[in-house]
Amino acid sequence: MTQNDRSPSPTSSATTTAITWISGLTLLTTVIAVIVLALTGHGEYLAPVIGLGAGAAAAGGTVHVRVHIRR
């Protein structure tokens, strides 16, 4: 993200980007799995799935939105 003083942000490595994507997709998959399990009545599997999702969130499963504006 460009700072207010218009200095460019440091670029991230491919490994960092891949780990962020994998963590984010794991978290998204967990949310979908919890909804499906709740709707189908398989409540006994909710705790392990939520545990995996919490682990992914703790590992950095956040969503970052980057907007690149070119003039």
C-alpha positions, -999 to +999 in steps of 0.1 A: +000+000+000+013+034-008+018+056+022+004+091+025+038+105+015+036+086-018+065+064-011+060+029-026+053+000-003+078-028-002+071-057-024+063-091-009+079-123-019+061-150-038+064-173-008+047-148+015+020-142-011+014-179-015+012-185+023-013-157+026-035-171-002-034-206+012-043-194+047-071-173+033-085-201+012-084-225+041-103-200+063-129-195+035-133-233+030-137-237+068-166-212+069-183-229+040-178-263+056-192-252+089-223-238+071-228-270+052-223-292+082-248-271+102-274-273+075-270-311+070-272-319+107-236-332+111-229-313+143-204-338+156-179-326+130-183-289+138-157-287+165-127-302+145-136-281+115-138-249+136-105-259+152-088-261+118-103-228+108-091-211+140-056-225+133-057-211+098-068-177+111-040-177+137-015-185+110-025-154+091-056-162+072-066-126+066-079-110+036-060-081+021-074-059-007-049-042-029-059-014-052-033-002-078-041+031-093-021+042-123-021+077-136 
